[in-house]
Amino acid sequence: MKFFVNWLGEFVDLPEDPEEIADLLTRAGVETKNIETRGAKIDNVIVSQITASSRHPNADRLTVCEVNDGSGTKRQIVCGATNYKVGDKVPLALPGAKLPNGTEIRKSKLRGVESEGMLCSAIELELGQDAFGLLILSPKAKIGAPIGDVFPSETILDVEITPNRGDLLSHFGLAREIAALTGNKLKSTPREAKIDIRKTGVTISAIRDCPFFSARRIDSVKVGPSPQWLRAKIESVGIRSINNIVDISNFVMLELGQPTHAFDADKLEGGINVRLARDGEKFLALDGKTYSLKPDNLVVADQERAVGIAGVMGGEETGVTESTKNILLESAYFLPASVRRTARNLSLPSDASYRFERGVDPEMVLRASHRATELIREIA
């Protein structure tokens, strides 16, 4: 698993040298496979603002942008992206810049129109996985500032977590281990959720496989792209950004080790029942595939059908989309053996099952729900 050193530092004081952190963990039996430094260490890439945009006269799929680079003189850039609007701030690679993939930027003519640089996507700067549009920066980014001021360098540890150390599959978990090894105190711990637990429309029919299940309804959400800081964190450890709600769920999993799942509440029929599947019951998962379930597969269901394979993957029919207005946030404890059996029977591994199979901390179930709710209120 990959860990941001700065993220670990939010929970515990760390040795200044990442090599020292790696040696400390290795001596404790937690091997660090690799240390890498990421960030926008690229000369001649700056923050710019798109001030005008028009169609390219000779190419249907290109536009001609006028950008403010802070110099007082507007630049003309030919662009193939479509995800921006006038007023957006985006990275501008000036002539002379050399991108991480080796591309050297020069003034050039594209289909007969001069282009004085290049507007960049996240993947072109190695700041994320998105290759299908420009990297939209924060409105607070200073025009003309080096992109490294917006994305300072970040050290990432690639740590080999053994199957018996499921407690280390989160930034908080590894920070707690470092605190124990160094004698340093944890600077912060996940807040305990003060929740009024009431009778709801949740039934646990398979109590042995699911000792605890929580569901929190959150109304009037606005689903859309995540802020750049959130996208950067999850994408840099290999998780693709989907939308702000799904990204928050993944962020909390990376931070606290507790998987959560958000359902579109308006697509659920009646209450929730955590039960064993019916033999041959069909389930359309978020990966777009239909699975035939067995009687020992644990599912989260509504009154009509299974809406999630417990601890493994949610369903396509109740997934969060841009049209979602209200969500039901799941956070639960599923028995490791149950999740392991289902994931292997269906050949359906996931980031969630990887953690549930190794055992999650029951104390984190409600804390993760609370943390996700805070972020949803802030972002969505």
N, C-alpha and C positions, 0 to 999 in steps of 0.2 A: 504494500500500500504506500502511496505517496503522501508526504506530510509537508505542509508549509512551515518553515521554521518560525516565521513571524506569527503565524496562527498559534503554534505551540507556545510562543512567548506571551500570548494573551493570558495564558493560564499559569505559567511558572517562569521564574527567571532562569535563563539558559546560559551555558558557557558561550563566550563570544565566538569561538571558532567552531564551525559546524563539524569539523573533523573530530573535535573533542566530544561533541554530542554523539557522533557515530561510534567512537571508541567506547564511550560510557555504556551505550546500549549493547554493543557487541560483547563486552565483558560480562554483561548480565544475561547473555544468551539470546539477544534480539539483534539479528544481523542487519546491518545497513548495507544494501547492495550497491548503492550509487548515491552520489551527491551531485546535484546539478544546479546551476544558476541560470535563472530566466529573468527576462525583463527587456525593456526597450533600450538596449545599449547601442543605438544606431545614430550615427551622426547625420545631420541634415534631414531629420524627420521631425516635424513640428506640428503644433496644433493650428488648424486653420478653420475658417468658417465659410460655409457656402453662402454667397450673397445673391447669386442668380443662377438659373439653369434653363437651358433651351435645347431643343432637339438638334442633333448633328445633321447638317444639310445633306450629307452623303452616306449616312448609315442609320438605319432604323433602330438598331440596338445600342447606339451610343448617344450620350448627351454631352453638351459643352457647358462646363461649370465655370462661373467666376468666383474666385475665392479670395478672402482676406487673410493674408499670412502675417499681419502685424507690421509689415514694412512700410505701409502707406501706399503701396502700389498693388493694384489688383492683379492676380494671376489667372490665366486661362488654362483649364485642365480638361482634357477629354476623358470621359468616365463611362464605364460600362455597367455600373451598378444602378439599381432602381430603388433601393431601400431608404433613401435619404429625402429630406425636404429642405427648402431654402431656410437658412437659419441654423441648421445643424452644424456642430463642430466635429471635424474629422481629422485623422492624421494625413499630413501632406509630406510626401517624400520629394525633397527638392532636387534639382539637378546636381549630381555628384554623390547622392546617397547610394549606399550599397545595402540591399536588404539581406536578411539572414539566409535566404535561399540563393544568394549570389547575384541576383538581378541588380544591375547598375542603372541608375536613373539618369536619363539625359533629356534635354529638350528634343522634341521630335514632332513630326507631322503624322497624324492618324487620319487616314482617309481625307487628306488635304487640309486638315485643320491643325494648327499648332497647339501643342500641349506642353506646358512649362512645368512638368513634374507629374506625380502620380498620387491619387487619393488611394488610401490603403485599407485592406480588410484586416481582420484580427489575425488570420492565419499567415498573411504575408509578413507580419511583424512578430510572429510566434508568440502572440498574446492570447490565443484561443484557437478554437477549431472551426470557426465560422468562415467559410470561403465564398459565401454567396451574396455578400453585400459589404458596404463600407462599415468600418468600426465607428459607431456613433459614440462620441465622447460626452462626458458630463457637460451640461450648460455652464458649469462653473469653471471649466478648463480655460486657462489664459491663452488667448490668441498669440501665436508666435513663440510660445514656450516649447522647449524640447520635449518630445514625447516621453523621454525618460523621467521628466518631472511628474508626469501623470501616472506612469507605470514604473516605479523604481524597481531595481533588481530584487529578485526574490530567490532565496535558497530553498531547494526542495530535497528532502531525504526520501529515498526509495527503500523502504524497510520490509524485510521478510518476516511476516507474522505467522508463527506456527499455529496449527489447529487448536492447541490447548490454550492459546492466549487471545481468545476472542475479546477480552477486556481491553486490548490495545488497538482495536479496529476503529479508532476515532482520535481526533486531535486531543480531546480532553483525556481520553484513556492513556495515550502515550505521554502526555504532559504529567499526568498523575504518576506514571512510572518513573519519569525523570525526576520528579519531586522526591520520590522515595529513594532514588539512587544518590541524589545530591544533598539531601537534607533540606532543600529549599521548600518553603511553604507554597502551597497553591495560592495564587493571587485572587482567583475567583473560582467559584463552583456554580454549576447550573442551579438556577433558582428553583426551590420547591414550589410546585404549583398549588396555589390555594384555590381549590375548585369545590364548588358545592355539587357533590355527586348525588344525583336524583334518579328516580325511576324514569327510565326512558324507553324508547322502542327498541332496545337491544336485548337479545336473548342469546345466551351461550348454551347450546345444546350439547356441545362436545367439550365439557369442562376439563377433562383430563388433558386434552391437546391445547386448550386455550384457557388457562386459569384466570386471565384478566384481559378485558377488552374495553377500551375507551373510545367514545365517539363525541366529537365536538362540532356543532353546527356553526358555520360562519357565513353570514348573509352579506349581500351587496358587495361582492368582490369584483374587481376589475382585472380580468386576465389579459396579460400582454407580455412584451419582452421584459426580461429582468434587467435591473441596473447593471452597469458594466462591472462593478466590483464583485457582484454575485456571480455573474457569468464567468469572470476570470478565475475565480476561486474553484468553481466546480469543473470547468473545462480543463484547467491545468493539471488536475488529477485524473483526467480521462472520462469525465461524465459530460455528455452532450447537453447543452442548454435546450430546454423545450419551451417553457413559459415560466412566468414568475412563481406560480403556485407549485408546479412540479419541481422547479429549481430550489425553492425554499425547503421542500421535503428532502431533497437530496443534500442540501447544505446542512440541515440539522442532523442527518445521518452521518455525514462526514465529521461534524463537530462533536456530537454526543454518542454516536454509535447506535442510536435507536432508529430503525426505519419507521416511517409513517407513510400514509397514503391518503390522498384526497379524492373523494368521489364527487361527481356532479350531483348535488343533493336532489335536484329536480328530476333526475333520471332514475331515482330509486323508487321502487314501489313498496310502500309500507315500511315496516321496521326491519332492523338488521338481525340476522340469526347466524351465529357461528356454528356450523354443523358439518357433518361428514357428507361427502358427495354421494349422489345416487349412482349406482353402477351404470356406466355409459353416458352419464350426464355430459352435455356438450358445453364448452366454455370458450368464448372468443377473447383471447388475451390481448394486452396492449401491444404485443409484438406482431399482431395481425394474423396469428395462427389460431386455429380451432383445435382444442384438446378434448379427448375423450377421457373423462375422469373415472376413477375407481373408488370403491366404498371406503377405502382408508385414506383418501385425500381430503384434507381439511379445507373448507371453503368459507368465505364470507358471503352471505346471501341476503337478498331481500325476500319479499313474499312470493316473487315470481320465479327467480332464477339465481344462480351463483353470479356474484358481481366481483369476486376476487378469489384467487388461489392464495389461501392464508400464508403470509410470510414469504410469498414468492413473487406474485405479479397481479396487478389489477386488471380489470376488464375493459375492453374497447367500448362497450355500450354505455358505460357510466364514467368514462374518463373525462378529465377536465379539458375543455376547449376554449377558444376565444369567446364563445357565446355563453359560457358558464357564468351564472350570477350568484349562485349559492353553493357552498361546498359542505361536505361532511368529512371531517378530518379523523382518520383512524390512527390510533397508537395502541399497540397491544403486546402482550407476551404470548408467543407461540412456542410450544414445546420443541426443543431442538430436533429430537428424533422424528417428530411429525413433519417438520419442514424438510428435513433431509430426505425422508422417504418420498415425499411428494415431488421434490425437485428432481430426484434421480429417476423416479418412475416416469415422469413426463419429459426427462432430458431438458429441463428448463431452469438452468442456473440464473441467478440474478444477484445484484449487489445486496438486496434485502435478504435473500436466502443465505448468502455467504455469511452474514452476520447472525441471523437467527439460528443457523445450524451450529454455530460455535457458542451460542448462548449470549443473549443480551442481558444487561443489568436491569432487573425489574424496577429498581429505583428510578430509572430514566424514562419509564413509560409516560408518566404524566408530565415530567419535566420537559421532555421533548415535545409533547403536545403543546405545552405552555410556550416554549421557545418558538415553535413554528407559528403559533397564533400571534405572538408579538410581531414577528417578521411579516406575516400576512397583513396585519393591521398597518404596519409601517409602509409596506411596498405596494400592496394590492388593495 
